[in-house]
Amino acid sequence: MNKLVGLTVCAALVSVLALSVVSFDASEAGARSCYTIYAKAEKMGSRYRHTVYVENDCDYCVQCTVWTDATPTPPKMFSVGPGMTGHAETTDDSAVDDPKAFGTCRDQ
């Protein structure tokens, strides 16, 4: 019986977390289908510079807020024009060589 209770609690927590990540903003939902966010690390001596990129395949400008798992705060904000790629440096002093990018964009 304890396993069943544990699974139920775990499923409830996952559901709550998933709902907290999902945005119901229509402008964000429309933009989400036409941009890609990714990160790259550039070796700088013994450390790494992290840059987050946004490829905008939308027909309009998007306003983006991005971060990495290695540097979650402060998030970086910038705009990317239609058909363009924008970027922001999140840190130039990290030990992480493979950062994961996160973010969201909405139409302007």
N, C-alpha and C positions, 0 to 999 in steps of 0.2 A: 504494500500500500504506500510506503514512503516514496518509492520510485515514481508512482503515478502522481503523487502530490508534487514532487520535485519537477517532473516534466510539465505539469500544468503551470506551476509558478514560472518556470523557464519560458514556456510558450507565451505567457502573459507579459513577461518582461520584454521579450523580443517584439511582441506586437506594439507595446507602448513605445519602445525605441524606434521602431519603423515609422510609426505615426508621427513622432516628433521630428523626424528627418524630412518627411514628405511635406511639401508646401502646396497650398491650394491657391496660390496667387496665379491668376490666368496669364499674366504677362510673363511670369517665370516659366510656366508650363509650356507656353508656345515656344519660347526661346530654347528650352532644354533639348528640343529635338534637333537643333541645327548648330550646336557648338560642341567642341571637344576640349577638355582640360587635361593637361599632362605636365609632369615635372621632369627636369633634367638636373643632374649634378655635374659640376665642373671642378676638377681637382685643382686646388690652390695650395701648393705646398703639401702639408700634411692634413689639410682640412678640405672641405667642399663648399662650393657656392651653389645654392639651390635657386633655380628659376622655374616659375610656373608659367606655362603657355596656355593661351586660349585661341583655338582656331575657330573663327566665326564663319560658318557657312550660311548664316541667315541673310535675308535681304534687307536687313536693317542693323543699326548699331546696337550693341549690347553693353550694359554696365555690369561688370563682374566683380565679385569678391572672392579671393582665392587664398589658400594657405596650404601647408604641407603637414604631414604627420610629425615631422621633425621640428617644425616651427609653426605651431597652430595660431599663435598670437604674436603681434597684431596681424590681422588679415590685411591683405593688400587689395586695393580697389583701383580699377582702371576701366576705360572704355575701349571697345574694339569695333572698328568699322566693318561693314559688310564685305565678305570675301577676304578679310585680312586676318593676320595672326598678331596678337598682342602678348606682352609678357611682363612679369614683375619678378624682381629678385626678392626672395623671402629671407635669405641669410647668406653670408659669405664666410661663416665660421662654424661649420657643422662636421661632425665625425661620420654622419650618415651618408653613404655613397649611392643609395637608391631610394630617394624620397618618394612618397605617395602624395599625389596632388588631390586636393579637394576644393570645391567651390560651387558657386552658383552664379548664373547670369540672368538678367532680365532685359527686355527690350527697353530702349530709351524713349 
